Amino acid sequence: MANAELIVDARNGVGESPVWSVRHQGLFWVDIAERRLWFWSQSSGQTRSWQAPEMLACVALQAGSDDAPWGRWVAGMETGIGLLTPADDGSMGVQMLAGVTHSHEGMRFNDGRCDRQGRFWAGTMVMNMGLAATDGKLYRFDGQGRRQLDAVLDGFITPNGLAFSPDGRTMYLSDSHPNVQAIWAFDYDIDSGIPSKRRLFVDMTPMPGRPDGAAVDQDGCYWICANDGGLVHRFTPDGKLDKSLAVPVKKPAMCAFGGTKMDTLFVTSIRPGGDLSDQPLAGGVFALNPGVRGLDEPQSILTDASGTPLVSTNL
């Protein structure tokens, strides 16, 4: 596979949160601006999408949702955490699991994913980035026995780049706003779901691009899209830049490993307004050959108080 192969000319306003589905042998992702969940089949190359009532920022597959033809997806939206159930007929059921009270007007969820124990994490942001408002928070949704959103960290402008090391004991988080452009690492308690010992992992200010969405490979290296830089950077666990792969658009947004051998790096992107003559493929989804393999994306575990997995009939 050539680097930066276009697989879907999706023209997404803000393509985000790619997730490889082993069951469907294809890639799911969202277009935040268009409020859509997308799917691409690796075998057929065909795509389909489903409309949501609110902006969709990040998604994670619910464990145990094989009874639904397209699975069920926990999602960070505008007003809280929802559960999406895409259907064969193109419709999509939406059930809110936990609401959020934002501290500023014009906020929504942004980047998010599950930790390796199945807790769903997602950050919020003020959509008008020109305000540089530090109202963004990182929330943990513990769907294991309770439906509660916990604000664990705050003071962010644009929280992004959330990822976990292969053993789950290191959490990564970035702030992609031009005023910050930092990536942090935390010690992560896998039993309590509490991050601690925050430290600077990488300062991306002198590098091309701002830190956006991220993924971790089998070697524990951290891959992050360099928004405005047209690159995807790989950092070693000690924060050293190992390599950078180019994409033919200025704003790669988030990356994810997938494919039959988990050795393909999929990259979603943003299609800004204005003259796009120098990047006509902006908003597309790309496949790259990173030379390493990734890890299966953790799934969201929803249970009742007794620990019994929840399905669509008893949510």
N, C-alpha and C positions, 0 to 999 in steps of 0.2 A: 504494500500500500504506500502510495506517495504521501508525503507529508501534506497536511492541510487539504485533503480531498473534500470537496463540497458534497454532502450527502442529501441535504434538504435546502433548497433555496426558499427558506421559510419567510424571509423578510419580516422577522419578528421585530416589534418595537423594542422590547426588552426580553430577549430569550434567556431564560435562567433555569436553574435547578435540574440539570439533566440527571436521570436515574436509569441505569441499565436494569432491565427486567430479564432474569434468567428464564422465567416461565414463558414470557412472550417473545424472547429472543429479539428484543428491540429496545429502543430508547424512548423514555417518556421525558418530557420537559414542559415548562410553562412559558407563556408570553405574558408578562406581568401587565403590560399596557392594554392588551386585548382581552384579558381575563379568560385565557384559554389554556387548557391542558392538551398537549400534543403527544402523538405517538408515531414512531417510524419503525417499520419492520425491516430487519436486516435481510431477510430472505427475499422479500418481494420489492423492497424499496418504496412501498406505498406508505402514505401517511393518513392520519385521521386526527380530528381534534374535537374537543367538547367545550362548550361555553359555560362559564361560571357567573354567578350574580355579582361577585366582587373580584377585585384584582387578586391574582394568585401569585405569590412571591416564591414559595418553596414548598416542596412536597416530599413525602416519604411513604413508601408502600406499607400498608398495614399487614403485619404478620397474620397468617391464618385466613386470608381473604381469597383463597382459591375458589370459593363458591361463586364469586363475582367474576364475570367473563373478563373484565379488564382490571380486576383487583379493586381494592378500596384504598384511598390515599388520604393520609393526614396532611393538612395544608395550612400554612401560614397565609392569612388573607388580609383584609383591611380591619375588620372589627373583631377578629379573634382567630381561634384555631378551628378549622372545619374538617369534616370527613366527606370526601368526594367519592361517588360511586358512578363511574362512567358506564353507559349501557351500549349495547349493540346498535340500538336505533339512533344513536347520536345524542340522546339526552344524557343528563348527568344529575344524579341526586346529590343534594348538599345538606348536611346536618351540622350545625354548630356544636362543638364540643366544649369550648371554653371561650368566653368573651374577654376583652381587654379594655381597660379605661386608659386612653391615651392622655398624656399630659400637655399635648399641643394639638392645634388643629392641623388637618392635612397629613396625618400619619398613616402608615401601613406597616405590615411586616415586610422584611427583606430576606436576607439569606438565612437558611436553616437546614438542619438535617438531624438524624438520630445519633445518639451515642451508641456504643457497642452493646449496651444493655437494653436498648429499645426506648429510651426516653427521647422525646422530640424537643429539640432546641431551635429557637428562632429569634432573630433580632428585629427591632422596630426602628423606624427612621422617619424624620420629617421629609416629605416628598420634595419640598422646595429646598434643594441643596444650597441655593444662594444665601439662605438664612444662616447656614452653619450652626443650626440649633443642636445643642448637646442633649436633646431629650430622648435619644435612642437608648433602648434597654435590651438586654439579652434575657429572654425568658426560657424557662424549662417547663414543659408540659409533661407532667407525670400522669400518664393514663393507666398506670398500674395500681388499680384499687381506688383511684380517685380521679376527678376531673378538675384539675386545678392548674392555673398558670402562676408560676413563681418568678418574680423579677429578681434575677440573681446578680447581674452586673448592670451598671448604668453609666451615663456620661458620654455616650457615643453619638457621633453625627451620622455616620453611615456604616453600621456594623456589617461585616462581611467575612468571607474566607473561613467560615467555621469548618473545622475538621478534627479528627481524632487519630492518634497514633494507632498502629496495628494492635497493640496490647490494650488500647483504650485509656491509658494512664497519663497521656498528655493531650490537652485540648489546645487547639490553635484558633485564633480569632484576629481579624484585622478591622481597621477603619479605613475605608477607601476614599474618604473625603480628601480633597487637595490640601486641606489644612493639616492633615494628620499623616496619612500614607504609611501607617505602621502595622506590623504583624506582631502579635504577642503569643507567647506560650504560657500554659498554666499546668501545674500539677492537677490531676483530675482523680478524685476519689470515686472509684467505680461502684462502690456500695451506696454512698449517699448522693452521688451526682452533684458534688460540690467542687468547683474549681478553686485553686488557691495558688499562692506564690507566682503572681503575674510578673512576667519579665519580657523585655523586648527581645523578640526573635529575629526580626529583620526590619530595618529602616529602609523603606523603598523610595524615600524622597530623592536620592541621587540616581535612581535607576529609571529606565524607560517604563512608563506606565504606572498606574495606580493599582493597589492590591484589590482584586475583586473576588470571585468565587474560586474555591479550591478543592483539591482531592489529595489523598495520601496513597502512595503505592506500597507494594509488599516489602520494600526495603525501608519503609518508614520515612521516605522523602516526601516533601510537601510541594505539590504543584499548585501554582496560583496564576490566574489570568491577569495579565497586565493591561488593564483597561486604558485606552488612549495610546498604548504602546505597541499593539499588534503582536504581542508575544505571550507565551505561557512559560513561566519560569519554574525550574525545579531547584528546591533548596534541600540540602542534606539536613539530618536531624540536629546538627550543630549550627544551622543557619547560614551555611556557605552556599553561594550560588553555584550550582553544578552545570546546568545547561539552560538554554532558552530556545524554544521552538516558535517559528513564525507562523502566523495565520494571515490571510489576505484581507483582513479588516482591521480597523483601528481599535474597535471596542469588543474584544473577546470578554465574555461575562462570567462564565463558569465552566468547569471541566469535570469529567467523570470517566472512570474506566469502565470498559465493557467489551463486548464481543465474545465469541465462543471460548477464547482463551484468556479473557480479561486483559488483553494486551493492546487494546485500542483506546486512545484517549479522545473522547468526544468533547467538543467545545461549542457552546452556544454563544450568540453574539447579539449586539445591539445595533439597530438601524436608526441613526439619528436623522433629524430633518436636515434640509439644505441640500447642497450640491454633493451628490454621491458618485460623481464620475470617476473619482479615483479609488472608490471601493464599492463597486456595484453589488457585491455579494454580502454587504452588511446586513445583519439580521439572519444570516444563514447558520446552519449547523454543520460542523466540520469534523472529520475523523483524521487523527494523526497517529503516526507510529512512534511511540515514545521510547521503545527499546526496553521497556520494563513492563511488569504486570501489576495490576491493581488488585483491590480487595472487593469482595461483594459488599454492596451498600447495606448497612444495617436497616432493619425494618422496625416500624413502630409496634410496640406491644401494648395492646389495650386489654385490661382485665377488670373483673369486678373485685370486690373487697376480699373474696375468698381465693383470688388468683386464677379464676376460670377465665379463659380468653373470651372476649366479647365478639359477637358476630352481628350482622346487620339486624337480626331479629330481636336482639336484646340490648341494643345501644341506648 
